[in-house]
Amino acid sequence: MLPCSEACERNKGPILEILSGALQAHQLVLEIGAGTGQHAVHFARHLPHLAWQPTERAEYLDVLAARVQLEGPPNLRAPVALDVNEEQWPVDMVDVVYSANTLHIMAWHEVEAFLRGVGRVLGPDGLLAVYGPFRFDGRYTSDSNAAFDEYLRERDPDSAIRDFEAVDAHAVAMGLRLDANHAMPANNQLLIWRRSR
Protein backbone atom coordinates (compact mmCIF):
# COMPACT_ATOMS: atom_id res chain seq x y z
CA MET A 1 0.00 0.00 0.00
CA LEU A 2 1.45 3.33 -1.07
CA PRO A 3 1.69 6.12 1.52
CA CYS A 4 -0.90 8.84 1.12
CA SER A 5 -0.75 12.47 2.25
CA GLU A 6 -4.15 13.77 3.33
CA ALA A 7 -2.94 17.33 2.77
CA CYS A 8 -2.09 16.51 -0.86
CA GLU A 9 -5.55 15.04 -1.37
CA ARG A 10 -7.17 18.17 0.06
CA ASN A 11 -5.11 20.76 -1.81
CA LYS A 12 -4.58 19.15 -5.23
CA GLY A 13 -7.92 20.40 -6.57
CA PRO A 14 -7.48 24.09 -5.65
CA ILE A 15 -3.87 24.06 -6.89
CA LEU A 16 -4.84 22.44 -10.19
CA GLU A 17 -7.50 25.09 -10.73
CA ILE A 18 -4.80 27.78 -10.76
CA LEU A 19 -2.11 25.78 -12.57
CA SER A 20 -4.47 24.82 -15.39
CA GLY A 21 -4.76 28.50 -16.31
CA ALA A 22 -1.19 29.55 -15.56
CA LEU A 23 0.54 26.71 -17.45
CA GLN A 24 -1.44 26.68 -20.71
CA ALA A 25 1.48 27.99 -22.79
CA HIS A 26 4.16 25.79 -21.20
CA GLN A 27 5.45 22.30 -21.98
CA LEU A 28 7.93 20.94 -19.40
CA VAL A 29 7.45 21.10 -15.62
CA LEU A 30 10.12 20.18 -13.08
CA GLU A 31 8.62 19.30 -9.69
CA ILE A 32 11.01 19.57 -6.76
CA GLY A 33 10.28 17.48 -3.69
CA ALA A 34 7.44 15.46 -5.22
CA GLY A 35 7.08 13.36 -2.06
CA THR A 36 4.37 10.71 -2.39
CA GLY A 37 3.77 11.67 -6.04
CA GLN A 38 0.09 12.47 -5.54
CA HIS A 39 0.43 15.97 -7.01
CA ALA A 40 2.54 14.72 -9.91
CA VAL A 41 0.00 12.05 -10.88
CA HIS A 42 -3.01 14.34 -10.48
CA PHE A 43 -1.57 17.33 -12.33
CA ALA A 44 -0.06 15.29 -15.16
CA ARG A 45 -3.35 13.45 -15.64
CA HIS A 46 -5.36 16.70 -15.86
CA LEU A 47 -2.76 18.69 -17.83
CA PRO A 48 -1.91 16.26 -20.66
CA HIS A 49 -0.18 18.95 -22.76
CA LEU A 50 2.61 19.06 -20.14
CA ALA A 51 5.56 16.73 -19.68
CA TRP A 52 5.82 16.47 -15.89
CA GLN A 53 9.22 15.59 -14.38
CA PRO A 54 8.99 14.71 -10.68
CA THR A 55 12.09 14.69 -8.48
CA GLU A 56 12.92 13.82 -4.91
CA ARG A 57 15.98 13.29 -2.75
CA ALA A 58 17.55 9.89 -3.42
CA GLU A 59 16.50 8.39 -0.07
CA TYR A 60 12.80 9.09 -0.81
CA LEU A 61 12.79 8.14 -4.49
CA ASP A 62 11.44 4.57 -4.12
CA VAL A 63 7.99 5.62 -2.87
CA LEU A 64 7.67 8.26 -5.58
CA ALA A 65 8.77 5.84 -8.30
CA ALA A 66 6.27 3.22 -7.15
CA ARG A 67 3.33 5.63 -7.43
CA VAL A 68 4.45 6.97 -10.81
CA GLN A 69 4.80 3.43 -12.18
CA LEU A 70 1.44 2.32 -10.77
CA GLU A 71 -0.72 5.40 -11.42
CA GLY A 72 1.16 7.74 -13.73
CA PRO A 73 -0.25 8.83 -17.12
CA PRO A 74 2.02 8.77 -20.22
CA ASN A 75 3.13 12.40 -19.81
CA LEU A 76 4.44 11.78 -16.29
CA ARG A 77 8.14 10.98 -16.55
CA ALA A 78 10.01 8.53 -14.37
CA PRO A 79 11.24 10.36 -11.27
CA VAL A 80 14.88 11.30 -10.84
CA ALA A 81 16.97 12.14 -7.80
CA LEU A 82 17.54 15.82 -7.14
CA ASP A 83 19.22 17.48 -4.17
CA VAL A 84 18.82 21.26 -4.31
CA ASN A 85 22.28 21.69 -2.76
CA GLU A 86 24.00 20.17 -5.79
CA GLU A 87 25.36 22.55 -8.42
CA GLN A 88 24.33 20.29 -11.29
CA TRP A 89 20.63 19.42 -11.46
CA PRO A 90 19.49 16.49 -13.64
CA VAL A 91 17.78 18.80 -16.18
CA ASP A 92 19.14 21.43 -18.54
CA MET A 93 16.20 23.77 -19.09
CA VAL A 94 12.51 23.68 -18.15
CA ASP A 95 9.49 25.93 -18.66
CA VAL A 96 8.16 25.64 -15.10
CA VAL A 97 9.50 24.71 -11.68
CA TYR A 98 6.82 23.64 -9.19
CA SER A 99 7.28 22.80 -5.53
CA ALA A 100 4.77 22.30 -2.72
CA ASN A 101 5.32 22.33 1.04
CA THR A 102 9.09 22.24 0.79
CA LEU A 103 10.55 25.67 1.66
CA HIS A 104 9.50 25.49 5.33
CA ILE A 105 11.11 22.03 5.62
CA MET A 106 14.42 23.10 4.06
CA ALA A 107 17.09 24.96 5.98
CA TRP A 108 17.46 28.56 4.80
CA HIS A 109 20.73 27.81 2.98
CA GLU A 110 18.82 25.12 1.07
CA VAL A 111 16.08 27.61 0.14
CA GLU A 112 18.84 29.82 -1.28
CA ALA A 113 20.30 26.83 -3.16
CA PHE A 114 16.81 25.98 -4.47
CA LEU A 115 16.39 29.50 -5.89
CA ARG A 116 19.90 29.48 -7.41
CA GLY A 117 19.07 26.17 -9.08
CA VAL A 118 15.81 27.57 -10.41
CA GLY A 119 17.77 30.49 -11.80
CA ARG A 120 20.01 28.07 -13.70
CA VAL A 121 17.34 25.80 -15.23
CA LEU A 122 14.33 28.06 -15.83
CA GLY A 123 13.95 29.07 -19.46
CA PRO A 124 12.85 32.42 -20.94
CA ASP A 125 9.41 33.49 -19.73
CA GLY A 126 9.44 30.46 -17.41
CA LEU A 127 7.45 30.22 -14.19
CA LEU A 128 8.32 29.26 -10.62
CA ALA A 129 5.24 28.11 -8.67
CA VAL A 130 5.63 27.52 -4.92
CA TYR A 131 2.82 26.33 -2.65
CA GLY A 132 2.91 26.49 1.13
CA PRO A 133 2.66 28.76 4.18
CA PHE A 134 4.47 32.12 4.29
CA ARG A 135 4.81 35.11 6.57
CA PHE A 136 4.19 38.59 5.17
CA ASP A 137 5.71 41.73 6.72
CA GLY A 138 6.90 39.52 9.57
CA ARG A 139 3.37 38.35 10.39
CA TYR A 140 1.70 34.98 10.11
CA THR A 141 -1.46 34.72 8.04
CA SER A 142 -3.21 32.80 10.86
CA ASP A 143 -2.81 31.64 14.44
CA SER A 144 -2.59 28.06 13.18
CA ASN A 145 0.42 28.98 11.02
CA ALA A 146 2.11 30.55 14.06
CA ALA A 147 1.56 27.31 15.98
CA PHE A 148 2.80 25.28 13.01
CA ASP A 149 5.96 27.40 12.83
CA GLU A 150 6.63 26.80 16.51
CA TYR A 151 6.23 23.06 15.92
CA LEU A 152 8.62 23.18 12.95
CA ARG A 153 11.31 25.03 14.91
CA GLU A 154 11.03 22.67 17.88
CA ARG A 155 11.37 19.65 15.61
CA ASP A 156 14.24 21.13 13.59
CA PRO A 157 15.72 24.58 14.36
CA ASP A 158 16.71 24.98 10.69
CA SER A 159 13.14 24.71 9.41
CA ALA A 160 10.53 27.48 9.61
CA ILE A 161 7.74 29.20 7.75
CA ARG A 162 9.62 31.55 5.45
CA ASP A 163 9.26 35.30 5.13
CA PHE A 164 7.88 36.10 1.70
CA GLU A 165 10.07 39.18 1.41
CA ALA A 166 13.28 37.19 1.95
CA VAL A 167 12.28 34.54 -0.59
CA ASP A 168 11.17 37.18 -3.08
CA ALA A 169 14.47 39.08 -2.75
CA HIS A 170 16.40 35.93 -3.72
CA ALA A 171 13.97 35.20 -6.56
CA VAL A 172 14.48 38.74 -7.90
CA ALA A 173 18.25 38.22 -7.72
CA MET A 174 17.76 35.16 -9.96
CA GLY A 175 15.92 37.26 -12.57
CA LEU A 176 12.37 36.47 -11.45
CA ARG A 177 9.48 38.80 -10.64
CA LEU A 178 6.35 37.97 -8.69
CA ASP A 179 3.49 37.38 -11.12
CA ALA A 180 0.71 36.19 -8.78
CA ASN A 181 -0.02 35.59 -5.10
CA HIS A 182 -3.01 33.29 -4.62
CA ALA A 183 -4.49 32.81 -1.15
CA MET A 184 -5.27 29.10 -0.80
CA PRO A 185 -7.24 26.93 1.64
CA ALA A 186 -5.73 26.07 5.04
CA ASN A 187 -3.82 29.39 5.21
CA ASN A 188 -1.41 28.56 2.40
CA GLN A 189 -0.33 30.57 -0.63
CA LEU A 190 0.43 29.68 -4.22
CA LEU A 191 3.11 32.14 -5.33
CA ILE A 192 4.08 32.38 -8.99
CA TRP A 193 7.19 34.16 -10.21
CA ARG A 194 7.99 34.74 -13.89
CA ARG A 195 11.41 34.90 -15.49
CA SER A 196 12.04 38.53 -16.38
CA ARG A 197 12.72 39.17 -20.03
C-alpha positions in Angstrom: 0.0 0.0 0.0 1.5 3.3 -1.1 1.7 6.1 1.5 -0.9 8.8 1.1 -0.7 12.5 2.2 -4.1 13.8 3.3 -2.9 17.3 2.8 -2.1 16.5 -0.9 -5.5 15.0 -1.4 -7.2 18.2 0.1 -5.1 20.8 -1.8 -4.6 19.1 -5.2 -7.9 20.4 -6.6 -7.5 24.1 -5.7 -3.9 24.1 -6.9 -4.8 22.4 -10.2 -7.5 25.1 -10.7 -4.8 27.8 -10.8 -2.1 25.8 -12.6 -4.5 24.8 -15.4 -4.8 28.5 -16.3 -1.2 29.5 -15.6 0.5 26.7 -17.5 -1.4 26.7 -20.7 1.5 28.0 -22.8 4.2 25.8 -21.2 5.4 22.3 -22.0 7.9 20.9 -19.4 7.5 21.1 -15.6 10.1 20.2 -13.1 8.6 19.3 -9.7 11.0 19.6 -6.8 10.3 17.5 -3.7 7.4 15.5 -5.2 7.1 13.4 -2.1 4.4 10.7 -2.4 3.8 11.7 -6.0 0.1 12.5 -5.5 0.4 16.0 -7.0 2.5 14.7 -9.9 0.0 12.0 -10.9 -3.0 14.3 -10.5 -1.6 17.3 -12.3 -0.1 15.3 -15.2 -3.4 13.5 -15.6 -5.4 16.7 -15.9 -2.8 18.7 -17.8 -1.9 16.3 -20.7 -0.2 18.9 -22.8 2.6 19.1 -20.1 5.6 16.7 -19.7 5.8 16.5 -15.9 9.2 15.6 -14.4 9.0 14.7 -10.7 12.1 14.7 -8.5 12.9 13.8 -4.9 16.0 13.3 -2.7 17.5 9.9 -3.4 16.5 8.4 -0.1 12.8 9.1 -0.8 12.8 8.1 -4.5 11.4 4.6 -4.1 8.0 5.6 -2.9 7.7 8.3 -5.6 8.8 5.8 -8.3 6.3 3.2 -7.1 3.3 5.6 -7.4 4.4 7.0 -10.8 4.8 3.4 -12.2 1.4 2.3 -10.8 -0.7 5.4 -11.4 1.2 7.7 -13.7 -0.2 8.8 -17.1 2.0 8.8 -20.2 3.1 12.4 -19.8 4.4 11.8 -16.3 8.1 11.0 -16.5 10.0 8.5 -14.4 11.2 10.4 -11.3 14.9 11.3 -10.8 17.0 12.1 -7.8 17.5 15.8 -7.1 19.2 17.5 -4.2 18.8 21.3 -4.3 22.3 21.7 -2.8 24.0 20.2 -5.8 25.4 22.6 -8.4 24.3 20.3 -11.3 20.6 19.4 -11.5 19.5 16.5 -13.6 17.8 18.8 -16.2 19.1 21.4 -18.5 16.2 23.8 -19.1 12.5 23.7 -18.2 9.5 25.9 -18.7 8.2 25.6 -15.1 9.5 24.7 -11.7 6.8 23.6 -9.2 7.3 22.8 -5.5 4.8 22.3 -2.7 5.3 22.3 1.0 9.1 22.2 0.8 10.5 25.7 1.7 9.5 25.5 5.3 11.1 22.0 5.6 14.4 23.1 4.1 17.1 25.0 6.0 17.5 28.6 4.8 20.7 27.8 3.0 18.8 25.1 1.1 16.1 27.6 0.1 18.8 29.8 -1.3 20.3 26.8 -3.2 16.8 26.0 -4.5 16.4 29.5 -5.9 19.9 29.5 -7.4 19.1 26.2 -9.1 15.8 27.6 -10.4 17.8 30.5 -11.8 20.0 28.1 -13.7 17.3 25.8 -15.2 14.3 28.1 -15.8 14.0 29.1 -19.5 12.9 32.4 -20.9 9.4 33.5 -19.7 9.4 30.5 -17.4 7.5 30.2 -14.2 8.3 29.3 -10.6 5.2 28.1 -8.7 5.6 27.5 -4.9 2.8 26.3 -2.7 2.9 26.5 1.1 2.7 28.8 4.2 4.5 32.1 4.3 4.8 35.1 6.6 4.2 38.6 5.2 5.7 41.7 6.7 6.9 39.5 9.6 3.4 38.4 10.4 1.7 35.0 10.1 -1.5 34.7 8.0 -3.2 32.8 10.9 -2.8 31.6 14.4 -2.6 28.1 13.2 0.4 29.0 11.0 2.1 30.6 14.1 1.6 27.3 16.0 2.8 25.3 13.0 6.0 27.4 12.8 6.6 26.8 16.5 6.2 23.1 15.9 8.6 23.2 13.0 11.3 25.0 14.9 11.0 22.7 17.9 11.4 19.6 15.6 14.2 21.1 13.6 15.7 24.6 14.4 16.7 25.0 10.7 13.1 24.7 9.4 10.5 27.5 9.6 7.7 29.2 7.7 9.6 31.5 5.4 9.3 35.3 5.1 7.9 36.1 1.7 10.1 39.2 1.4 13.3 37.2 1.9 12.3 34.5 -0.6 11.2 37.2 -3.1 14.5 39.1 -2.8 16.4 35.9 -3.7 14.0 35.2 -6.6 14.5 38.7 -7.9 18.3 38.2 -7.7 17.8 35.2 -10.0 15.9 37.3 -12.6 12.4 36.5 -11.4 9.5 38.8 -10.6 6.3 38.0 -8.7 3.5 37.4 -11.1 0.7 36.2 -8.8 0.0 35.6 -5.1 -3.0 33.3 -4.6 -4.5 32.8 -1.2 -5.3 29.1 -0.8 -7.2 26.9 1.6 -5.7 26.1 5.0 -3.8 29.4 5.2 -1.4 28.6 2.4 -0.3 30.6 -0.6 0.4 29.7 -4.2 3.1 32.1 -5.3 4.1 32.4 -9.0 7.2 34.2 -10.2 8.0 34.7 -13.9 11.4 34.9 -15.5 12.0 38.5 -16.4 12.7 39.2 -20.0 
